[in-house]
Amino acid sequence: MKKGIHPTDYRLVAFKDMSNGDTFITRSTVETKETVEVEGTEYPLYKLEISNTSHPFYTGKVKLVDSAGRVDKFMSRYGKHMEKKKK
């Protein structure tokens, strides 16, 4: 490995999953602006959109997509145009 390319300023950081509120603490060099108190200790906070506690692959839960609503919306916009093409 090359010398001097890896960071050396690791610290404990709290990562918070914004979709379900789960927080976990690990060592990281990520830049943060906010802090959070976890079990009486204050940590830098990094907000995540999704983590292993909320991702469908890890949880086994599938989010339902409103495809029927999308089809209805499409047909209301372009249904008349489609009928004209068929004639």
Secondary structure, 3 states (H helix, E strand, C coil): CCCCCCCCCCEEEEEEECCCCCEEEEEECCCCCEEEEECCEEEEEEEECCCCCCCHHHHCCCCCCCHHHHHHHHHHHHHHHHHHHHC
